[in-house]
Amino acid sequence: QVQLVESGGGLVQAGGSLRLSCAASGRGVSSYAMGWFRQAPGKEREFVAAINWSGGATNYADSVKVRFTISRDNAKNSVYLQMNSLNPEDTAVYYCAADQGLAAVTSTPNSWGQGTQVTVSS
């Protein structure tokens, strides 16, 4: 119902920055909150950040809130994740997610993108 396409992943050295983008489309997309999750090799998928599409509220995981910033551009139906001061522990596949409401997308989102690889070298 809601289609999500991530972009912006790649290889970066420790201390560097990347900005991930997520383009959303579908009926009622403006009513959906958006979020980012990540999954490292051999580990569970974990929550990173979320933003209310129709508001300014945001949530961050404690491990990233000092370094990462989630933002949105409603005119472009896009959500972004600015990642600064990256370290090798940030290496993972990053997934865009959507659901109705900030709490829902933070915990159990029902729409997912295909993922984009972020690799941080040391």
Secondary structure, 3 states (H helix, E strand, C coil): CCEEEEECCEEEECCCCEEEEEEEECCCHHHCEEEEEEECCCCCCEEEEEECCCCCCEEECCCCCCCEEEEEEHHHCEEEEEECCCCHHHCEEEEEEEECCHHHHHHCCCEECCCEEEEEEC
